[in-house]
């Protein structure tokens, strides 16, 4: 069983709904020991938007990536742009030899090569995450367009 870090944007209703479905999928997956969703950590002891809050949030998220066995990242593109925080989490995980599993649910668009090439697996629906075997960690490549 694996400890998972869930990376992905949660800034609008569509993104929040997707992250909530991802949290449920990870909860229901019998090969997931635990997961951390940054959405659940607010660093409420600091005023949101302050430098102290930002530093605490960064540290909590980085520490959870360090503790995770694998990062699952929602690449929720808006036009050609992925959330920069999610992109950083993917890069940090990759630099620290953590496997990254991408979820690209939206059917249109390309995937940036800096995410597609190092991805351990690319899944196309939240239900795929619920059924993914995090013990065996099967691989799959992005077969669509890259830029």
N, C-alpha and C positions, 0 to 999 in steps of 0.2 A: 504494500500500500504506500502511496506517495503523498507527500505534502506539496500542495499546489499554491502558487501565487497567481491570482487572477488579475491581469492587466487589461485595461480598457477604459474608454471614456464614459462618463456618466454626467453629462452636462445638459442634456435635454431629455424630453419624455421618451423618445425612441431609444436613446442610448441607455437610459435608466431601465427601461423595460427589458432590453437585451441583457444587461448585466444581471438583473433579477432572475431572468431565465437561466443564465449561466450559473449563478449561485445555486439555483435549484438543481440544475443538472449535476453539478459537482457534489452537492449534498446527496443526491440519489445514486451516485456512482460508487459501487462497492470497492473499487480499487483506489479510491481517494481516502487517505487517512484523515486529512484535514485540508482546509484551504483558507487563504487570507484574501479578502477583497478590500482594497483600499477605501472603498465606499463606506465600509463599516468603521473606519478609524477617523475620527474628526479632530483629534487633538484639541478637545473642547476647553482645556485649561488655558488656551491662548485665543486671542481674538482673531477670527478668520480674516485672512488677508494680510496680517502683519508679518514682519520678518521672522518673528519668533514662531508663529504658527507654521510658516513655510518651512523653516529649518526643521522643526519637529516632525512635520508631515514627511519631508524628504527622508529623514533618518528612519522613521518607522517603516516606510515603504522599502527603502534600501535594505534594512535589516531583515525584513520578511522575504525579500528576494534571496538574500544570502542564506536564509534558513530553508528555503524551498528546495525540493528535488527537481521541480519542473515549473516552467512558467507557461500559462495558457493566456494568449493575448488576443483580444478582439480587435481586429483591424477594421474599424468602423469608419471607412473613408467618407469624407465630405468633399465631393468633387475628386480631386487628385491628392487630397491631403489627409493623412492619418493624424490622429491626435499626437502632438509632440511628446507628451508625457509617456504615452504607450510606446512610442518609438524609442524613447530613452530606456524604458524598462526592458524592451526586447534587446537592445544593444548591450545593456549592462549584463543581462542574463547570459547572452552569447559570449561576452568577454570573460565571464566567469564559468564557462563550460556547463551552463545549465541548459538542458534541452528546452526549446521553445516550440509550443504547438500554437499555430495560428488558427483563429476562427474568422472566416470571411463569409458571412451570411448573405450580404448583398450580392446579387448575381452579376451586376455590371461592374466594369472597370478592371484595371490592371492592379498588380501588386508590385510595390517597389522591390527591386532586386536585392536590396540590402536586408529585406525581411524574408523574401521568398527563398533565396539560396540557402541561408543557414537554418531555415525552419526544419525542425525534426519531422513535423507533420503539418498538413494543412487540412482543416475540417471545414465543411460547408454548411453545417446546421448545428444549432445548439443540441439537438437530439444526438448528434454524433459524439458530443462531449459526454453526455450521460452514458453512452455505451462504450466509450473508448477504454481500452485496457491499459491503464497506467502502470501495471506491473510488467507487461510485455512490451509496451511502448512501440507499437508498429509505426513504420514510417510511411509517409506519403508526400509527394511533391506537388507544388503548385504547377499546374499545366496550362494556365492561361497566360495572357500577355503580362510582360514585365516592363518596367521602365526604370 
